[in-house]
Amino acid sequence: MSTATNTPPNLRRLARLGGGLVLYGISIALMLRAGLGVDSWDVLHQGLAEATGSPFGWVVTAVSVVVLIVWIPLRQRPGVGTLANAVVVGLVADLALAILAPVRGMAVQILVLGLGIVANGIATGLYIGAGLGPGPRDGLMTGLAARTHRSIRFVRTAIEVVVLAAGWALGGQVGLGTLLYAASIGPLSQHFIQRLSLEEEIGRSGEPATSKRKVPARWEVPVEC
């Protein structure tokens, strides 16, 4: 019998959640250190950090708290994963940024950027696969879609445009990484959510699974923490 089978489901969920959030913070730091541009929300975080002089991770956490407040009129309910996401990702990103030095040379920058994007997709698969609640920004997207009766794709695009424009205006970095992230994170996230969801693992380990988890429709578009 496998180790995974002997581990209580709740502990497995928490382990996946914790591992996913830590990896997510590291992936953000990798993309920042590549210096080729980051995703829309991190452009905003970077711009706010530049404008206020605050540590990047603090800004990530502060924005998460603000977004969670917006959840209230949208009638969204946070889970354990939601609250952990709001705290852990920013702290880990700051720690990783303190350890990792900026890289030089286009080839190395592209390599580090690619590593960061792939790590971000794996992290998304881990924390979403844990099934303990979406990230603050994901909940904002689905909440707005439900309240406005607009499609996920429309709402996500609108949020991305507003966040990217605000971050760029504040001095956030927009570049090759921004485009690559936007083009690749959706397929990567969907792939790793399918591969890393808890139900999928139970099925492979030999335990009877009542059903296989399907990727929710909202993950068919690019996702973010």
N, CA, C and O of each residue as an XYZ file, in Angstrom:
900
protein
N       0.848     -1.192      0.000
C       0.000      0.000      0.000
C       0.883      1.241      0.000
O       1.887      1.283      0.712
N       0.529      2.244     -0.780
C       1.388      3.407     -0.956
C       1.323      4.331      0.230
O       0.393      4.275      1.035
N       2.341      5.197      0.331
C       2.360      6.208      1.399
C       1.180      7.138      1.291
O       0.582      7.523      2.296
N       0.837      7.511      0.032
C      -0.296      8.415     -0.160
C      -1.574      7.826      0.397
O      -2.409      8.542      0.950
N      -1.733      6.463      0.245
C      -2.939      5.821      0.736
C      -3.009      5.868      2.259
O      -4.094      5.988      2.828
N      -1.845      5.773      2.929
C      -1.831      5.773      4.384
C      -1.999      7.164      4.987
O      -2.258      7.288      6.184
N      -1.858      8.204      4.183
C      -1.959      9.564      4.681
C      -3.411     10.010      4.695
O      -4.087      9.889      3.674
N      -3.924     10.529      5.826
C      -5.317     10.989      5.871
C      -5.580     12.033      4.802
O      -4.728     12.885      4.551
N      -6.765     11.983      4.155
C      -7.081     12.923      3.068
C      -6.888     14.385      3.453
O      -6.371     15.164      2.653
N      -7.298     14.776      4.673
C      -7.169     16.180      5.066
C      -5.714     16.615      5.109
O      -5.391     17.738      4.722
N      -4.822     15.726      5.583
C      -3.405     16.064      5.622
C      -2.845     16.175      4.212
O      -2.002     17.028      3.935
N      -3.317     15.309      3.324
C      -2.863     15.383      1.939
C      -3.306     16.695      1.303
O      -2.554     17.320      0.555
N      -4.514     17.099      1.605
C      -5.013     18.373      1.069
C      -4.179     19.541      1.595
O      -3.789     20.428      0.836
N      -3.912     19.529      2.891
C      -3.132     20.619      3.476
C      -1.704     20.635      2.942
O      -1.129     21.699      2.711
N      -1.133     19.431      2.745
C       0.227     19.358      2.203
C       0.274     19.915      0.785
O       1.203     20.643      0.435
N      -0.710     19.581     -0.022
C      -0.763     20.093     -1.388
C      -0.973     21.598     -1.389
O      -0.347     22.324     -2.162
N      -1.853     22.054     -0.522
C      -2.100     23.491     -0.424
C      -0.819     24.228     -0.047
O      -0.427     25.189     -0.709
N      -0.165     23.764      1.030
C       1.051     24.426      1.482
C       2.148     24.396      0.437
O       2.793     25.412      0.177
N       2.363     23.229     -0.166
C       3.386     23.111     -1.195
C       3.087     23.990     -2.394
O       3.990     24.612     -2.954
N       1.825     24.044     -2.789
C       1.437     24.867     -3.932
C       1.638     26.345     -3.678
O       2.120     27.063     -4.554
N       1.278     26.811     -2.494
C       1.417     28.234     -2.184
C       2.877     28.649     -2.065
O       3.259     29.729     -2.515
N       3.699     27.783     -1.454
C       5.136     28.076     -1.364
C       5.742     28.148     -2.765
O       6.496     29.069     -3.079
N       5.403     27.167     -3.602
C       5.932     27.154     -4.961
C       5.430     28.358     -5.753
O       6.147     28.889     -6.600
N       4.210     28.785     -5.481
C       3.660     29.955     -6.176
C       4.482     31.200     -5.850
O       4.820     31.979     -6.742
N       4.801     31.383     -4.572
C       5.617     32.528     -4.183
C       6.990     32.488     -4.830
O       7.499     33.517     -5.275
N       7.595     31.298     -4.885
C       8.907     31.147     -5.525
C       8.813     31.444     -7.019
O       9.709     32.069     -7.588
N       7.729     30.997     -7.655
C       7.579     31.225     -9.091
C       7.470     32.714     -9.408
O       8.001     33.174    -10.419
N       6.788     33.461     -8.557
C       6.702     34.914     -8.748
C       8.088     35.542     -8.668
O       8.447     36.381     -9.494
N       8.865     35.128     -7.665
C      10.220     35.665     -7.501
C      11.089     35.332     -8.717
O      11.863     36.179     -9.163
N      10.976     34.128     -9.256
C      11.742     33.755    -10.437
C      11.406     34.650    -11.622
O      12.299     35.108    -12.335
N      10.111     34.897    -11.830
C       9.706     35.747    -12.950
C      10.177     37.177    -12.761
O      10.581     37.830    -13.723
N      10.131     37.664    -11.543
C      10.628     39.011    -11.276
C      12.128     39.104    -11.508
O      12.603     40.062    -12.118
N      12.878     38.119    -11.026
C      14.327     38.142    -11.177
C      14.750     37.965    -12.643
O      15.845     38.381    -13.021
N      13.894     37.353    -13.466
C      14.211     37.227    -14.887
C      14.253     38.597    -15.560
O      14.980     38.797    -16.534
N      13.468     39.539    -15.033
C      13.506     40.915    -15.532
C      12.921     41.122    -16.910
O      13.272     42.082    -17.595
N      12.024     40.226    -17.330
C      11.440     40.330    -18.672
C       9.942     40.616    -18.639
O       9.264     40.493    -19.659
N       9.425     40.993    -17.479
C       7.999     41.251    -17.357
C       7.285     40.125    -16.632
O       7.711     38.970    -16.679
N       6.201     40.470    -15.963
C       5.450     39.505    -15.160
C       3.975     39.553    -15.540
O       3.577     40.336    -16.402
N       3.167     38.717    -14.898
C       1.738     38.694    -15.202
C       1.058     39.977    -14.743
O       1.650     40.776    -14.017
N      -0.185     40.172    -15.170
C      -0.888     41.441    -14.949
C      -0.966     41.838    -13.477
O      -0.678     42.983    -13.128
N      -1.355     40.897    -12.610
C      -1.472     41.232    -11.192
C      -0.126     41.590    -10.593
O      -0.043     42.482     -9.749
N       0.929     40.911    -11.015
C       2.245     41.228    -10.468
C       2.798     42.529    -11.039
O       3.638     43.170    -10.408
N       2.335     42.929    -12.232
C       2.654     44.273    -12.726
C       2.059     45.308    -11.764
O       2.703     46.303    -11.431
N       0.823     45.059    -11.327
C       0.195     45.962    -10.358
C       0.952     45.946     -9.036
O       1.243     46.999     -8.469
N       1.271     44.745     -8.544
C       2.005     44.641     -7.274
C       3.351     45.357     -7.369
O       3.759     46.066     -6.449
N       4.024     45.161     -8.489
C       5.325     45.790     -8.685
C       5.188     47.309     -8.731
O       5.991     48.027     -8.136
N       4.171     47.796     -9.440
C       3.942     49.229     -9.520
C       3.622     49.846     -8.163
O       4.120     50.919     -7.824
N       2.789     49.159     -7.396
C       2.453     49.653     -6.056
C       3.671     49.641     -5.139
O       3.864     50.557     -4.340
N       4.494     48.593     -5.260
C       5.711     48.526     -4.450
C       6.648     49.684     -4.791
O       7.248     50.286     -3.900
N       6.773     49.995     -6.092
C       7.616     51.107     -6.517
C       7.063     52.436     -6.008
O       7.813     53.297     -5.546
N       5.752     52.590     -6.098
C       5.129     53.864     -5.729
C       5.141     54.115     -4.226
O       5.245     55.260     -3.786
N       5.035     53.045     -3.435
C       4.939     53.199     -1.979
C       6.242     52.915     -1.245
O       6.384     53.257     -0.071
N       7.195     52.287     -1.935
C       8.436     51.911     -1.274
C       8.288     50.716     -0.348
O       9.158     50.468      0.488
N       7.197     49.973     -0.487
C       6.939     48.812      0.364
C       7.542     47.549     -0.239
O       7.697     47.474     -1.458
N       7.889     46.552      0.580
C       8.362     45.271      0.051
C       7.301     44.643     -0.859
O       6.102     44.765     -0.609
N       7.757     43.980     -1.906
C       6.844     43.400     -2.883
C       5.844     42.453     -2.225
O       4.645     42.527     -2.497
N       6.331     41.565     -1.363
C       5.454     40.591     -0.724
C       4.384     41.232      0.136
O       3.256     40.741      0.196
N       4.725     42.327      0.804
C       3.726     43.041      1.599
C       2.604     43.556      0.709
O       1.428     43.501      1.069
N       2.990     44.054     -0.454
C       1.986     44.575     -1.386
C       1.071     43.453     -1.864
O      -0.144     43.631     -1.952
N       1.661     42.291     -2.176
C       0.849     41.141     -2.601
C      -0.187     40.802     -1.536
O      -1.357     40.581     -1.849
N       0.245     40.763     -0.281
C      -0.669     40.438      0.820
C      -1.723     41.526      1.001
O      -2.898     41.222      1.203
N      -1.310     42.795      0.930
C      -2.254     43.907      1.107
C      -3.324     43.899      0.020
O      -4.503     44.112      0.302
N      -2.910     43.652     -1.226
C      -3.882     43.591     -2.323
C      -4.830     42.412     -2.126
O      -6.022     42.519     -2.410
N      -4.306     41.290     -1.641
C      -5.158     40.120     -1.368
C      -6.235     40.464     -0.340
O      -7.392     40.070     -0.493
N      -5.857     41.191      0.695
C      -6.821     41.583      1.729
C      -7.891     42.494      1.146
O      -9.077     42.320      1.427
N      -7.477     43.468      0.333
C      -8.443     44.376     -0.303
C      -9.407     43.593     -1.190
O     -10.613     43.836     -1.169
N      -8.870     42.651     -1.970
C      -9.710     41.848     -2.857
C     -10.693     41.005     -2.041
O     -11.849     40.849     -2.433
N     -10.241     40.466     -0.916
C     -11.142     39.680     -0.063
C     -12.275     40.535      0.494
O     -13.394     40.047      0.654
N     -12.003     41.792      0.790
C     -13.056     42.698      1.253
C     -14.111     42.878      0.161
O     -15.306     42.953      0.443
N     -13.647     42.948     -1.097
C     -14.575     43.084     -2.220
C     -15.435     41.834     -2.365
O     -16.530     41.897     -2.923
N     -14.947     40.696     -1.865
C     -15.750     39.476     -1.897
C     -17.077     39.629     -1.152
O     -18.061     38.977     -1.502
N     -17.111     40.481     -0.131
C     -18.292     40.569      0.735
C     -19.551     40.918     -0.049
O     -20.528     40.173      0.031
N     -19.573     42.037     -0.817
C     -20.796     42.315     -1.587
C     -21.041     41.321     -2.716
O     -22.158     41.215     -3.222
N     -19.998     40.594     -3.113
C     -20.153     39.590     -4.164
C     -20.654     38.254     -3.608
O     -20.941     37.324     -4.361
N     -20.753     38.174     -2.272
C     -21.260     36.979     -1.587
C     -20.397     35.745     -1.853
O     -20.904     34.632     -2.000
N     -19.107     35.964     -1.911
C     -18.168     34.867     -2.039
C     -17.734     34.412     -0.645
O     -17.590     35.226      0.267
N     -17.530     33.115     -0.495
C     -17.124     32.563      0.807
C     -15.710     32.010      0.727
O     -15.442     31.103     -0.061
N     -14.806     32.546      1.533
C     -13.422     32.055      1.502
C     -13.293     30.702      2.182
O     -14.068     30.361      3.076
N     -12.302     29.940      1.744
C     -11.971     28.685      2.402
C     -10.625     28.808      3.082
O     -10.007     29.872      3.069
N     -10.174     27.719      3.673
C      -8.852     27.705      4.307
C      -7.779     28.081      3.292
O      -6.861     28.842      3.598
N      -7.902     27.544      2.084
C      -6.937     27.834      1.038
C      -6.929     29.296      0.639
O      -5.883     29.846      0.296
N      -8.092     29.925      0.683
C      -8.192     31.341      0.326
C      -7.407     32.200      1.306
O      -6.631     33.066      0.903
N      -7.612     31.954      2.585
C      -6.935     32.743      3.619
C      -5.435     32.465      3.622
O      -4.629     33.383      3.770
N      -5.064     31.195      3.459
C      -3.643     30.848      3.414
C      -2.977     31.498      2.201
O      -1.845     31.973      2.284
N      -3.681     31.512      1.094
C      -3.173     32.129     -0.125
C      -2.847     33.604      0.102
O      -1.807     34.098     -0.335
N      -3.754     34.296      0.792
C      -3.585     35.735      1.011
C      -2.345     36.049      1.830
O      -1.770     37.128      1.693
N      -1.926     35.118      2.679
C      -0.790     35.373      3.578
C       0.509     34.758      3.067
O       1.543     35.426      3.040
N       0.462     33.496      2.665
C       1.685     32.736      2.406
C       2.418     33.198      1.150
O       3.641     33.331      1.169
N       1.695     33.444      0.063
C       2.343     33.748     -1.207
C       3.239     34.982     -1.107
O       4.375     34.962     -1.580
N       2.735     36.051     -0.495
C       3.522     37.269     -0.360
C       4.754     37.078      0.502
O       5.828     37.583      0.176
N       4.606     36.354      1.597
C       5.748     36.115      2.480
C       6.836     35.308      1.779
O       8.020     35.631      1.875
N       6.424     34.257      1.074
C       7.398     33.417      0.379
C       8.058     34.188     -0.761
O       9.259     34.047     -0.992
N       7.288     34.993     -1.465
C       7.857     35.788     -2.560
C       8.943     36.722     -2.042
O       9.999     36.841     -2.664
N       8.701     37.388     -0.915
C       9.705     38.277     -0.327
C      10.960     37.513      0.075
O      12.079     37.964     -0.169
N      10.762     36.349      0.697
C      11.912     35.535      1.114
C      12.723     35.080     -0.095
O      13.952     35.141     -0.081
N      12.037     34.625     -1.136
C      12.731     34.165     -2.334
C      13.456     35.312     -3.035
O      14.554     35.126     -3.561
N      12.847     36.492     -3.044
C      13.495     37.647     -3.663
C      14.764     38.047     -2.902
O      15.726     38.536     -3.495
N      14.751     37.832     -1.586
C      15.936     38.148     -0.782
C      17.071     37.165     -1.053
O      18.240     37.502     -0.871
N      16.735     35.960     -1.482
C      17.745     34.927     -1.728
C      18.238     34.948     -3.175
O      19.430     34.793     -3.440
N      17.301     35.142     -4.104
C      17.637     35.079     -5.523
C      18.175     36.418     -6.028
O      17.605     37.471     -5.743
N      19.262     36.369     -6.768
C      19.828     37.581     -7.366
C      19.264     37.768     -8.776
O      18.940     36.782     -9.437
N      19.140     39.007     -9.248
C      18.728     39.227    -10.636
C      19.674     38.524    -11.595
O      20.875     38.451    -11.337
N      19.151     38.009    -12.688
C      19.978     37.297    -13.659
C      20.321     38.211    -14.825
O      19.605     39.173    -15.104
N      21.415     37.905    -15.501
C      21.873     38.701    -16.629
C      22.073     37.810    -17.841
O      22.403     36.631    -17.716
N      21.870     38.388    -19.006
C      22.023     37.627    -20.246
C      20.672     37.121    -20.712
O      19.963     36.461    -19.953
N      20.303     37.423    -21.967
C      18.969     37.094    -22.460
C      18.653     35.605    -22.361
O      17.543     35.233    -21.982
N      19.622     34.746    -22.698
C      19.371     33.305    -22.659
C      19.022     32.849    -21.245
O      18.085     32.075    -21.052
N      19.775     33.328    -20.263
C      19.520     32.941    -18.876
C      18.207     33.544    -18.396
O      17.452     32.890    -17.675
N      17.930     34.770    -18.783
C      16.682     35.415    -18.390
C      15.469     34.641    -18.911
O      14.495     34.436    -18.187
N      15.538     34.220    -20.164
C      14.434     33.450    -20.745
C      14.286     32.108    -20.039
O      13.168     31.654    -19.797
N      15.410     31.471    -19.705
C      15.372     30.197    -18.997
C      14.714     30.355    -17.622
O      13.853     29.557    -17.251
N      15.115     31.376    -16.871
C      14.543     31.609    -15.542
C      13.068     31.981    -15.654
O      12.253     31.545    -14.841
N      12.722     32.787    -16.660
C      11.317     33.141    -16.887
C      10.488     31.894    -17.158
O       9.422     31.709    -16.571
N      10.985     31.033    -18.057
C      10.258     29.809    -18.372
C      10.094     28.918    -17.152
O       9.031     28.335    -16.938
N      11.151     28.813    -16.352
C      11.079     28.018    -15.124
C      10.023     28.591    -14.180
O       9.267     27.845    -13.557
N       9.977     29.911    -14.081
C       8.990     30.551    -13.216
C       7.568     30.305    -13.679
O       6.683     30.052    -12.862
N       7.336     30.377    -14.991
C       5.984     30.171    -15.526
C       5.535     28.725    -15.320
O       4.400     28.478    -14.911
N       6.419     27.774    -15.602
C       6.065     26.357    -15.408
C       5.815     26.075    -13.923
O       4.861     25.381    -13.570
N       6.679     26.618    -13.058
C       6.491     26.434    -11.615
C       5.165     27.028    -11.168
O       4.506     26.483    -10.283
N       4.773     28.138    -11.772
C       3.492     28.762    -11.445
C       2.328     27.859    -11.822
O       1.350     27.755    -11.081
N       2.437     27.199    -12.990
C       1.390     26.269    -13.408
C       1.288     25.070    -12.484
O       0.188     24.641    -12.134
N       2.446     24.521    -12.082
C       2.449     23.388    -11.142
C       1.860     23.813     -9.806
O       1.068     23.082     -9.211
N       2.247     25.000     -9.333
C       1.735     25.510     -8.058
C       0.227     25.664     -8.103
O      -0.463     25.341     -7.136
N      -0.283     26.152     -9.215
C      -1.730     26.308     -9.367
C      -2.424     24.951     -9.297
O      -3.459     24.805     -8.647
N      -1.838     23.953     -9.978
C      -2.411     22.613     -9.927
C      -2.437     22.046     -8.525
O      -3.396     21.375     -8.143
N      -1.390     22.310     -7.750
C      -1.324     21.802     -6.378
C      -2.362     22.461     -5.476
O      -3.116     21.776     -4.785
N      -2.397     23.802     -5.486
C      -3.297     24.440     -4.510
C      -4.761     24.366     -4.925
O      -5.640     24.282     -4.068
N      -5.035     24.395     -6.225
C      -6.416     24.203     -6.669
C      -6.823     22.744     -6.485
O      -7.951     22.456     -6.086
N      -5.901     21.825     -6.777
C      -6.182     20.400     -6.613
C      -6.458     20.002     -5.180
O      -7.101     18.983     -4.927
N      -5.970     20.811     -4.226
C      -6.245     20.525     -2.817
C      -7.718     20.722     -2.480
O      -8.215     20.134     -1.519
N      -8.419     21.538     -3.256
C      -9.853     21.729     -3.050
C     -10.228     22.431     -1.763
O     -11.280     22.152     -1.188
N      -9.371     23.349     -1.298
C      -9.629     24.033     -0.030
C      -9.962     25.519     -0.197
O      -9.883     26.293      0.757
N     -10.330     25.897     -1.399
C     -10.734     27.282     -1.620
C      -9.874     27.973     -2.662
O      -8.666     27.739     -2.716
N     -10.479     28.833     -3.499
C      -9.735     29.538     -4.531
C      -8.930     30.697     -3.958
O      -9.161     31.124     -2.827
N      -7.989     31.199     -4.739
C      -7.249     32.385     -4.333
C      -8.144     33.613     -4.354
O      -9.187     33.602     -5.008
N      -7.756     34.676     -3.648
C      -8.579     35.893     -3.606
C      -8.921     36.427     -4.994
O     -10.063     36.817     -5.235
N      -7.959     36.451     -5.905
C      -8.183     37.020     -7.230
C      -9.076     36.133     -8.081
O      -9.855     36.635     -8.891
N      -8.971     34.808     -7.905
C      -9.854     33.886     -8.614
C     -11.295     34.067     -8.155
O     -12.217     34.069     -8.971
N     -11.486     34.219     -6.847
C     -12.826     34.424     -6.310
C     -13.442     35.729     -6.779
O     -14.648     35.805     -7.015
N     -12.610     36.764     -6.916
C     -13.095     38.039     -7.460
C     -13.627     37.834     -8.867
O     -14.692     38.344     -9.215
N     -12.894     37.094     -9.669
C     -13.293     36.838    -11.053
C     -14.632     36.101    -11.125
O     -15.550     36.531    -11.824
N     -14.732     34.990    -10.399
C     -15.964     34.200    -10.462
C     -17.134     34.930     -9.808
O     -18.272     34.810    -10.261
N     -16.857     35.689     -8.740
C     -17.918     36.458     -8.086
C     -18.485     37.537     -8.989
O     -19.702     37.704     -9.069
N     -17.614     38.270     -9.669
C     -18.074     39.303    -10.598
C     -18.851     38.695    -11.758
O     -19.849     39.257    -12.208
N     -18.390     37.549    -12.237
C     -19.093     36.895    -13.334
C     -20.509     36.498    -12.913
O     -21.457     36.656    -13.682
N     -20.646     35.984    -11.692
C     -21.956     35.562    -11.198
C     -22.892     36.749    -10.992
O     -24.079     36.683    -11.311
N     -22.338     37.840    -10.451
C     -23.167     39.005    -10.129
C     -23.546     39.819    -11.364
O     -24.627     40.407    -11.406
N     -22.681     39.858    -12.356
C     -22.943     40.657    -13.557
C     -23.559     39.845    -14.681
O     -23.986     40.401    -15.692
N     -23.609     38.510    -14.507
C     -24.139     37.597    -15.527
C     -23.343     37.688    -16.824
O     -23.881     37.499    -17.915
N     -22.060     37.978    -16.685
C     -21.142     37.990    -17.823
C     -20.332     36.703    -17.816
O     -20.254     36.014    -16.799
N     -19.731     36.384    -18.958
C     -18.916     35.178    -19.040
C     -17.623     35.354    -18.253
O     -17.148     36.469    -18.036
N     -17.067     34.213    -17.831
C     -15.776     34.230    -17.147
C     -14.725     34.888    -18.033
O     -13.919     35.692    -17.564
N     -14.741     34.544    -19.303
C     -13.740     35.081    -20.215
C     -13.812     36.605    -20.287
O     -12.786     37.286    -20.266
N     -15.047     37.137    -20.373
C     -15.215     38.596    -20.448
C     -14.737     39.262    -19.164
O     -14.002     40.249    -19.208
N     -15.160     38.715    -18.009
C     -14.798     39.315    -16.726
C     -13.300     39.237    -16.503
O     -12.684     40.211    -16.071
N     -12.709     38.089    -16.792
C     -11.266     37.953    -16.613
C     -10.509     38.950    -17.476
O      -9.567     39.594    -17.015
N     -10.930     39.074    -18.743
C     -10.256     40.001    -19.644
C     -10.355     41.428    -19.127
O      -9.378     42.177    -19.158
N     -11.551     41.805    -18.648
C     -11.738     43.157    -18.128
C     -10.843     43.412    -16.919
O     -10.213     44.465    -16.818
N     -10.790     42.448    -16.006
C      -9.938     42.592    -14.823
C      -8.479     42.709    -15.225
O      -7.756     43.564    -14.714
N      -8.039     41.839    -16.151
C      -6.647     41.843    -16.590
C      -6.260     43.196    -17.183
O      -5.189     43.727    -16.890
N      -7.141     43.749    -18.021
C      -6.851     45.032    -18.669
C      -6.736     46.149    -17.635
O      -5.804     46.951    -17.680
N      -7.690     46.197    -16.705
C      -7.676     47.244    -15.681
C      -6.444     47.129    -14.789
O      -5.765     48.122    -14.525
N      -6.160     45.914    -14.328
C      -5.021     45.689    -13.434
C      -3.699     45.989    -14.139
O      -2.812     46.625    -13.570
N      -3.578     45.524    -15.383
C      -2.347     45.745    -16.144
C      -2.123     47.238    -16.395
O      -1.007     47.736    -16.245
N      -3.181     47.944    -16.774
C      -3.055     49.375    -17.044
C      -2.665     50.139    -15.777
O      -1.809     51.023    -15.815
N      -3.297     49.791    -14.663
C      -2.985     50.472    -13.402
C      -1.543     50.188    -12.979
O      -0.830     51.095    -12.550
N      -1.117     48.939    -13.099
C       0.243     48.587    -12.725
C       1.277     49.263    -13.598
O       2.298     49.737    -13.101
N       1.021     49.314    -14.907
C       1.946     49.966    -15.839
C       2.052     51.460    -15.541
O       3.137     52.040    -15.583
N       0.904     52.074    -15.239
C       0.903     53.507    -14.920
C       1.703     53.801    -13.650
O       2.276     54.881    -13.509
N       1.741     52.839    -12.728
C       2.477     53.011    -11.470
C       3.956     52.640    -11.592
O       4.721     52.793    -10.639
N       4.349     52.155    -12.760
C       5.760     51.821    -12.950
C       6.063     50.343    -12.979
O       7.233     49.959    -12.968
N       5.030     49.485    -13.016
C       5.256     48.046    -13.108
C       5.836     47.670    -14.455
O       5.652     48.379    -15.443
N       6.536     46.551    -14.487
C       7.257     46.133    -15.684
C       6.390     45.266    -16.588
O       5.914     44.207    -16.179
N       6.188     45.726    -17.821
C       5.456     44.968    -18.830
C       6.450     44.581    -19.918
O       7.204     45.425    -20.402
N       6.452     43.311    -20.301
C       7.417     42.888    -21.304
C       7.102     41.521    -21.856
O       5.956     41.071    -21.837
N       8.147     40.861    -22.353
C       7.999     39.532    -22.952
C       7.357     38.551    -21.976
O       6.512     37.745    -22.369
N       7.753     38.615    -20.709
C       7.205     37.703    -19.716
C       5.709     37.856    -19.544
O       5.004     36.874    -19.312
N       5.214     39.094    -19.657
C       3.773     39.348    -19.535
C       3.014     38.610    -20.634
O       1.985     37.984    -20.378
N       3.534     38.688    -21.862
C       2.884     38.030    -22.993
C       2.988     36.508    -22.890
O       2.009     35.797    -23.119
N       4.178     36.012    -22.544
C       4.363     34.564    -22.430
C       3.487     33.971    -21.330
O       2.909     32.898    -21.500
N       3.394     34.670    -20.211
C       2.555     34.192    -19.109
C       1.094     34.118    -19.553
O       0.415     33.117    -19.329
N       0.624     35.191    -20.184
C      -0.773     35.232    -20.610
C      -1.093     34.114    -21.594
O      -2.189     33.552    -21.569
N      -0.130     33.791    -22.464
C      -0.367     32.781    -23.492
C      -0.267     31.354    -22.969
O      -0.912     30.455    -23.509
N       0.526     31.134    -21.933
C       0.832     29.760    -21.521
C       0.208     29.316    -20.211
O       0.040     28.115    -20.002
N      -0.144     30.238    -19.317
C      -0.558     29.822    -17.979
C      -1.891     29.082    -17.985
O      -2.114     28.211    -17.144
N      -2.781     29.414    -18.919
C      -4.058     28.709    -18.989
C      -3.891     27.228    -19.274
O      -4.338     26.397    -18.483
N      -3.243     26.872    -20.411
C      -3.020     25.449    -20.699
C      -2.200     24.741    -19.623
O      -2.496     23.598    -19.274
N      -1.173     25.408    -19.095
C      -0.353     24.794    -18.054
C      -1.187     24.503    -16.806
O      -1.124     23.405    -16.253
N      -1.960     25.481    -16.372
C      -2.759     25.307    -15.161
C      -3.781     24.204    -15.323
O      -3.946     23.368    -14.434
N      -4.473     24.198    -16.464
C      -5.479     23.169    -16.684
C      -4.844     21.780    -16.677
O      -5.402     20.843    -16.107
N      -3.672     21.649    -17.316
C      -2.970     20.358    -17.346
C      -2.610     19.899    -15.940
O      -2.859     18.749    -15.580
N      -2.025     20.790    -15.143
C      -1.553     20.380    -13.823
C      -2.701     20.214    -12.827
O      -2.587     19.424    -11.890
N      -3.797     20.936    -13.010
C      -4.966     20.710    -12.160
C      -5.495     19.296    -12.400
O      -5.857     18.590    -11.459
N      -5.536     18.893    -13.668
C      -5.997     17.536    -13.992
C      -5.056     16.477    -13.417
O      -5.508     15.442    -12.929
N      -3.766     16.733    -13.473
C      -2.783     15.752    -13.033
C      -2.612     15.701    -11.522
O      -2.279     14.651    -10.973
N      -2.835     16.821    -10.846
C      -2.468     16.922     -9.438
C      -3.647     17.023     -8.475
O      -3.441     17.186     -7.272
N      -4.869     16.930     -8.973
C      -6.011     16.990     -8.067
C      -5.999     15.772     -7.146
O      -5.547     14.698     -7.543
N      -6.487     15.932     -5.939
C      -6.435     14.869     -4.934
C      -7.169     13.625     -5.395
O      -6.682     12.513     -5.190
N      -8.333     13.787     -6.016
C      -9.108     12.639     -6.462
C      -8.356     11.828     -7.507
O      -8.436     10.600     -7.533
N      -7.618     12.536     -8.377
C      -6.841     11.823     -9.389
C      -5.786     10.950     -8.732
O      -5.562      9.816     -9.155
N      -5.125     11.484     -7.680
C      -4.068     10.728     -6.999
C      -4.638      9.505     -6.305
O      -4.047      8.426     -6.347
N      -5.798      9.677     -5.661
C      -6.415      8.551     -4.970
C      -6.738      7.441     -5.967
O      -6.531      6.260     -5.690
N      -7.251      7.843     -7.138
C      -7.576      6.851     -8.145
C      -6.352      6.083     -8.594
O      -6.420      4.870     -8.794
N      -5.208      6.786     -8.758
C      -4.003      6.115     -9.216
C      -3.377      5.243     -8.139
O      -2.682      4.274     -8.448
N      -3.624      5.587     -6.851
C      -2.977      4.851     -5.765
C      -3.655      3.516     -5.485
O      -3.134      2.689     -4.736
N      -4.830      3.313     -6.096
C      -5.469      2.020     -5.961
C      -6.705      2.036     -5.085
O      -7.433      1.045     -5.040
N      -6.965      3.138     -4.386
C      -8.182      3.206     -3.591
C      -9.369      3.427     -4.513
O      -9.223      4.059     -5.559
N     -10.537      2.921     -4.149
C     -11.714      3.189     -4.966
C     -12.077      4.660     -4.875
O     -12.199      5.209     -3.780
N     -12.247      5.283     -5.998
C     -12.639      6.693     -6.022
C     -14.067      6.768     -6.520
O     -14.406      6.163     -7.538
N     -14.908      7.508     -5.809
C     -16.313      7.591     -6.188
C     -16.476      8.317     -7.504
O     -17.373      7.994     -8.283
N     -15.622      9.294     -7.766
C     -15.679     10.026     -9.031
C     -14.359     10.688     -9.269
O     -13.606     10.958     -8.333
N     -14.073     10.953    -10.524
C     -12.858     11.660    -10.865
C     -13.165     13.142    -10.957
O     -14.171     13.552    -11.537
N     -12.285     13.932    -10.378
C     -12.506     15.367    -10.416
C     -12.294     15.876    -11.826
O     -11.282     15.576    -12.460
N     -13.238     16.638    -12.308
C     -13.080     17.293    -13.588
C     -12.636     18.730    -13.347
O     -12.957     19.330    -12.321
N     -11.898     19.268    -14.301
C     -11.475     20.647    -14.165
C     -12.690     21.536    -14.284
O     -13.403     21.463    -15.285
N     -12.959     22.395    -13.268
C     -14.110     23.284    -13.359
C     -14.009     24.152    -14.599
O     -12.916     24.446    -15.081
N     -15.174     24.561    -15.114
C     -15.197     25.361    -16.334
C     -14.409     26.641    -16.193
O     -13.843     27.129    -17.171
N     -14.359     27.199    -14.989
C     -13.670     28.466    -14.813
C     -12.173     28.340    -14.979
O     -11.488     29.349    -15.150
N     -11.635     27.106    -14.933
C     -10.192     26.936    -15.130
C      -9.848     26.703    -16.598
O      -8.687     26.460    -16.927
N     -10.833     26.773    -17.476
C     -10.539     26.601    -18.880
C      -9.942     27.861    -19.491
O      -9.501     27.850    -20.641
N      -9.927     28.948    -18.723
C      -9.250     30.163    -19.135
C      -8.053     30.330    -18.252
O      -7.998     29.683    -17.206
N      -7.053     31.181    -18.608
C      -5.883     31.358    -17.762
C      -6.269     31.721    -16.352
O      -7.151     32.554    -16.143
N      -5.618     31.105    -15.372
C      -5.926     31.356    -13.980
C      -4.751     31.983    -13.309
O      -3.633     31.925    -13.822
N      -4.983     32.594    -12.150
C      -3.900     33.152    -11.371
C      -4.242     33.111     -9.913
O      -5.400     32.933     -9.536
N      -3.217     33.278     -9.078
C      -3.399     33.214     -7.655
C      -4.022     34.490     -7.137
O      -4.255     34.620     -5.936
